[in-house]
Amino acid sequence: MSKVNLKGLSLSELQTFVESLGEKRYRAAQLFSWLYAKSAQSFDEMTDISKEFREILKHSAALDNLELVTKKTSAQDGTTKFLFQLADGLMIESVLIPPEKTSPNAEKRLTLCLSTQVGCPLDCKFCATGTMGFLRNLTAGEIIDQVIQAQRQNEKRITNLVYMGMGEPMLNYDEVMKSIDLITDESSILIGAKHITVSTAGYADHIRRMADEDRKAKLALSLHSLDNEKRTQLMPITKKFSVDELIDALEYYYRKTKRRPTFEYILFDGFNDTEDDIRKFIKLSKRIPCKVNIIPFHSIEFTHPLGFAAGLHPTPRARMETFADALRKADITVMIRNSSGEDIEAACGQLAVQEKSLVRKQSRKSETKNITNPQLHSAVS
Ligand code: SF4
């Protein structure tokens, strides 16, 4: 009989499970608390559950914990990047991002950036994860376990979550929303929905769905250009949902929820940082009240980009400031993000892709020694 992985099950699913074992429903609430509030890593830790029931659980259920493979902390800014191995051997990344010193309540804030897929099918030209292709969606349990395992590695409490790591959250919508429901449950990790942001590369239909379902988590759009042609070059998803369709969906979202979306905007030298780009942004802000995060470009030269991607370079800092000031003069809330963790490969997918090169090198070297880790290899090939 295959074991049921309990991590990721909701309270009602746990109730169904314990009842299937002939146990009382209240056992489910105990399990829920041990899984999500107390971060139990084994059934033996669940000390208020009888020994007999724990033995039954060991035979019929599993706790698939993410395994920490690598942890790197930036000497520059304290950003910490985790590489986790999933139960099937695939690899994902999560990144702990300390607050900008100038942000309100900086000493209390700690943000974790979560992955939602292994790899990503969207092939954005500036992204290391995009070069990996798509392997599979994460389960709600694998998403929530990134929070649990990162918290176990860190004394300071994680206060904010951003679904902006590897993968496109809207392509794994049900598991993403289930993970948020679990995290925000009052018997769980308890990070409030207003401290959680879901980011999309541009799925207009799911932006409308979030509004229709009155999802309380915040919404961010990786925008990067308001010019349809340029955005299509950067982000092929624009062929499916044009800039105009995205803006319509965001206007719908704002009217329905009264919540301002955030636009993520990586500045590329001479490509999307012109006066025309500023004018388009100001026009957009008249239609949709918004916040803008300007993000410096992390080079992905280590992936050996070709063609269009090879021509992408970071906008110089002075030009970045000019761009931000022009938007601020139009009453747009603008943050210029620090280039977090550049010394630890903290750009999305960078560590996993570099791990892939490492594995390839290792496998070449070790052909005669047979020491290649097949799970690690399958994670990244
Ligand atoms: S930026 Fe996000 S959506 Fe685009 S390829 Fe990378 S992970 Fe996927």
Residues whose N, C-alpha, C, O or C-beta is under 5 A from the ligand:
A	BS01	SF4	C120 L122 D123 C124 C127 T129 G130 G165 M166 G167 E168 A201
